[in-house]
């Protein structure tokens, strides 16, 4: 695999991590909606379960954000070390 192909794969993985981060954020929003609705019915079992699920989802989001930050740096370092310029990437994207 040449440098450009590897860089394109790194960028694709980074986009997937961003998508994962967005998905986990959506899960947390849904949990918030359930918590809000539960205020009307005050189901203690639901409150306890949803709280536990929220804690896990929030921890996952923190882990995903950490991965995103680390991998963003990895991609940037690879680009820099391999002298991949934005102009090179533009030419490739225009060619596809």
C-alpha positions as CSV (number, residue, x, y, z in Angstrom):
1,X,0.0,0.0,0.0
2,X,1.5,3.3,-1.0
3,X,1.5,6.4,1.2
4,X,-1.5,8.0,-0.4
5,X,-3.6,4.9,-0.2
6,X,-2.6,4.4,3.5
7,X,-3.5,8.1,4.2
8,X,-6.9,7.7,2.5
9,X,-7.5,4.6,4.8
10,X,-6.5,6.6,7.8
11,X,-8.9,9.4,6.9
12,X,-11.7,6.9,6.3
13,X,-11.1,5.4,9.8
14,X,-11.2,8.9,11.3
15,X,-14.5,9.6,9.6
16,X,-15.9,6.3,11.0
17,X,-14.7,7.4,14.5
18,X,-16.5,10.7,14.0
19,X,-19.6,8.8,12.9
20,X,-19.4,6.7,16.0
21,X,-19.0,9.8,18.2
22,X,-22.2,11.3,16.6
23,X,-24.1,8.0,17.1
24,X,-23.1,7.8,20.8
25,X,-24.2,11.5,21.2
26,X,-27.5,10.6,19.7
27,X,-27.9,7.7,22.2
28,X,-27.2,10.1,25.1
29,X,-29.9,12.5,23.7
30,X,-32.4,9.6,23.5
31,X,-31.6,8.6,27.1
32,X,-32.3,12.2,28.1
33,X,-35.7,12.1,26.4
34,X,-36.6,8.9,28.3
35,X,-35.5,10.5,31.5
36,X,-37.7,13.5,30.8
37,X,-40.7,11.4,29.9
38,X,-40.2,9.3,33.1
39,X,-40.6,12.5,35.2
40,X,-44.3,12.2,34.2
41,X,-44.7,8.6,35.4
42,X,-41.9,8.4,38.0
43,X,-41.0,4.8,37.5
44,X,-38.2,4.0,39.9
45,X,-37.0,0.9,38.1
46,X,-36.8,2.7,34.8
47,X,-35.0,5.6,36.4
48,X,-32.4,3.3,37.9
49,X,-31.9,1.3,34.7
50,X,-31.7,4.4,32.5
51,X,-29.3,6.0,34.9
52,X,-27.0,3.0,34.6
53,X,-27.3,3.0,30.8
54,X,-26.5,6.7,30.7
55,X,-23.4,6.3,32.8
56,X,-22.2,3.6,30.3
57,X,-23.0,5.6,27.3
58,X,-21.3,8.7,28.7
59,X,-18.2,6.7,29.5
60,X,-18.3,5.3,25.9
61,X,-18.5,8.8,24.5
62,X,-15.5,9.9,26.6
63,X,-13.5,7.0,25.3
64,X,-14.6,7.7,21.7
65,X,-13.6,11.3,22.0
66,X,-10.2,10.3,23.4
67,X,-9.7,7.9,20.5
68,X,-10.8,10.6,18.1
69,X,-8.3,13.1,19.5
70,X,-5.4,10.5,19.5
71,X,-6.2,9.2,16.0
72,X,-6.6,12.8,14.6
73,X,-3.0,13.3,15.8
74,X,-1.9,10.0,14.2
75,X,-3.4,11.0,10.8
76,X,-1.8,14.5,11.0
77,X,1.6,13.0,11.9
78,X,1.4,10.5,9.1
79,X,0.5,13.3,6.6
80,X,3.4,15.5,7.8
81,X,6.0,12.7,7.9
82,X,5.1,11.6,4.4
83,X,5.0,15.1,2.9
84,X,1.4,14.7,1.8
85,X,0.2,18.1,0.8
86,X,-3.4,19.4,0.6
87,X,-2.7,20.0,-3.1
88,X,-1.9,16.3,-3.7
89,X,-5.1,15.4,-2.0
90,X,-7.2,17.8,-4.0
91,X,-5.8,16.4,-7.2
92,X,-6.7,12.9,-6.1
93,X,-10.2,13.9,-5.1
94,X,-10.8,15.7,-8.3
95,X,-9.5,12.7,-10.3
96,X,-12.1,10.4,-8.6
